[in-house]
Amino acid sequence: MSTTGASADPLAALGSLPGVPESVESVRKAVDRVYGHRIMRRRSNEITSEAALRGARGSAALSGADWALEEVRRRTDFSGDDEARVMGASLRLTAEAGQLLSIWRQSPLRVLARLHLVAAASNESEVGRPRQAGEPVDEPLIELPLPSADEVHGRLDGLAELIIAGGSAPALVTAAVVHGELLALRPFTSDNGLVARTAERIVLVGSGLDPKSVCPAEVGHAELGRAAYLAALEGYVSGTPEGMAAWIAHCGKAIELGARESTAVCEALQRGAA
């Protein structure tokens, strides 16, 4: 992660990059539209459940398991092949995220370790901890240079310090940095994309921007497509102001699309109730 200047609150500094304030405002308006829908006042639990399912499907699609939504609803066994394992991991992470909100701000590294443990669903020694020197990473869809284990540990500590310290950065900025940093580092031996997108969700919910978790950014990331996702990530990894701003804007658009998805669900439920 790179920021401009020597601000005591580097995440807040990113919030002032060109185009970022506009993205923050656009996201806020999109989220407000969902929360202002009349269906949300009466059936918010249904919207939350549907958003969780669609978010898990979207995250899995970006990790190579691009299943139709009805297939995700229908399946009960997620152990048959690699795609099924990815989908199962994504569903487990979505369910687990809500249980970790209270821990995130005090111990984000503990939460990340737990997320990897849930995703991997294995008792292998490398599960649930940052990778060590010489350990390979199974993340074939992200082909960026892999930071060393020492760099991973140092940057994870720095990220944790920023989260624990809090600050005035908008939720979009914090969520985008957490997401981008985890993808750039790939701190675990597997499932880094799934973990990164779940961490983004935790930030958005825990910040109060999306407290009912009805604006699944994962839906938007999948809709924008893997090529755009990876291109935006390259901007983040570059560390340039333009690249960082482009990544934050990409994450903002993903949240807006997730909000639009839940608004459509609200509209469908309203038509059914009419």
N, C-alpha and C positions, 0 to 999 in steps of 0.2 A: 504494500500500500504506500502510495506517495501522495503528499499533499503540498500545496503551495504555501510558502511562508513558514513562519515558526509559531503559529497560533498555539495557544495553550489548549485549545479545543479544535483539533484538526478536522474532526467530522463536521463541526459547524462551519469551518472554512470551506469545506467542499460544498456546503449548501449555498454558497454565494457564487459558485462557478456559473459562467454564462449558460442560460437555459434551464438551470436546475430549479430556481425559484418558480418558474413557470410550470415545470413538471410537478413540483410539490403541490402547487395550487390546483392543477388539473386532477391530480390523484385525490385530493381532498374533496373536490366537487363530485367525482365519480363515486367515492365511498359514501358521501352524504346522500346521493340519490338512492342508493340501496337502502340505507338505514331509514330514509324518509318514506319508503314504500309502505303502503297500508298493510300489506301482507306481513311485513316484518314485525308489526305490532302484535300480531296474533299467532304467527306460525314461524317464529324465528328459529326454533329448534330444527324444523324441517329444512329450512334454508341452510343452516349450519351443516347438517348431515349431508345434504346434497353437495354443498361446496367442498366438504372433506373428500367425498368420493371423486368428484371431478378434479380436484386438486391432485389427489394421489394418481389418478390416471394420467394427468398432464405431466407430472414429474417423472413417472415411469416411462412415458413416451420419449422424453429427452434422454433417458438412459437406455434406450433401445427396445423398450417393450410398448409399442404403439398399438394398444388394443382399443377396440370400440367400447364405448361406455357400457353398453348392454352386456358385453362379454365380461367386463369387470363385475357387474352386478350378479351375473349368473354363476360365475366360478366360485367354488369353495376350496379347491385344492390348488395351491400355488407352489408346489414342489416338483412339478413335472420336468421342467427344463429351465434354461437360463432366463428366458423371458418371463416365465411364471414366477421364478424366484425374485426377479426385479420388481414385478408387480406386487408380490406379497410383501416385499420389504417396504415398498412405498406406502402401502396400506397400513402396515404396522407403524411406520414413522408418523403418519398422519394421526393415528389414534394416540400415539405416545406424546405428541407435541403438547397437547393441552395439559398433561400431567407435569410438565417441566417448566411452566411459565414462572412459578414462584422462585425457582432455583436460578434461572437464567442470569438475572442481574447480580446475584451474589457469587455465582460460580459457573460462568459460561463454559469453561473447559470441562467441567464435570458433566454438563449437559451434552456437549459434543461427544464425549466419550460414551455416554449412555445412548445417544442416537446411533452411533456406529455399532454398538453392541446389539441394539434392536434390529438394525438393518441387516447386519451380517448373520444374526441368529446362529452363532457358532461359538464354541468354547476354545477355538484356536488361540494361541498365546498372543497373536498380533491384534486381536479384536479388542476394541474398546480403549485403545491408546494410540497416540501419534506414532507413526512409523519410525523405525530406527535405521541407522545407516546400513545400506545394502539390501533393505527389504524392497521388493518390487511393488508397484502399484498397478492394480487392475482397474484402469479407467480409460478404455480404448477410444472413447468418443471425444476425449480432450487430449489433443496432441501437442500442447504447449510444453516448453522445456520444464522439467520437473525440478523444483528447488531441492536443495540438500536437506537432510534430516535436521542438521543444526539450524539452518535458516527457518525451517518449519517451526521448530520449538521456539525460536526467538520471536518470530512474527505472531505466533499464536499467543504468546505471553503479552505482546504488545496489544493485540486485539482485545484480549481479556481485560487488560487495564483500562482501555477506552470504554468498554461496555460497563465495567464496574463503576468507573468514575461518573458515568452519565454525561450530561451536557445538554446543550441547546439545539443540537442538530435535529432536523426533521426526521420523522420515522422512516421516510423513504430513503434518505441518505444513509442512515445507520443500517437499514436492512440491505441496501445494495452493497455497502462495503463488506458486511458480514458474508453475504452471498459470494461476492467476487473474490474476497480474500480466501475463502475456503476452496473455491474452484481453482484459484491460482496455485495454492499451496498443495492441494490434494494431500492432506495430512495423514490420511488413513490408507491402509493397503487396498481398500475397496470401497465402493458405495459413496464416494465423496460428493458426487452430484446430488444424490438423494439427500444426503445429510445437509449439504449447503442450502438446498431449497427449503428443507424443513426448518433450518435455522432462520432463514429469511421470514418464513411464516411466523415463527415464535416472536421475532422482533416486531412484526407488524401488529400482532395481537397484543403482546405485552406492552407496547408503547401506547396503546389506547386508540390508535388509528382505526383498527379493525377488531374491536374487542370480542365480537361474536364469531370471528373467523368466517366471514361470509364473502370475502373478496380474494379468492385463491389466485395468487400471482402465478402459480404453477400452470394454471389454465392458459394464462396469457403468454407465458414463456413458450409453451407448446404451440400455441396458435401462431405466434410470430415466427416459429420455425427454428430448427437446430442451427442452420447456417447463420441466421441473424444473431442468435444467442452466442455462438462462438465468435462471431465478428465483434460483437459488443464486448465480450470478455477480453479479447485481444486489446481493445482500447483500455480496459481497466488495467491489464497487466503492463501496458506501456508506461503507466504512471503519469502520463502527460495530462494537463488540465482538460484538453479536448477529449482525450480518451476516457478519463474518469467521468466527465460530464455526459458523454455518450452512453456509458454503461448505466449511470444513474437514470438517465432518460429512458433507456430500454427497460429497466426494471419498473419505472413508473408506468410505462405503457402496458406492461404485463399486468400490473395491479388494476389498471383501468379496464383491461379486457376481462379480468377475473370478476370485477364488479359488474361489468355488463352481463356476464354470464349469469350471475346470481339475480340481477334485475330481470332477465328473461325467465328465470325459474319462478320468480315472484309473479310475473305476468301470467305465466302458465297456470300457476295455482289459483290466481284470481279468476281467470276464465273458467277454471273447473268449479270454482265455488259460486259462480254467478248463476 
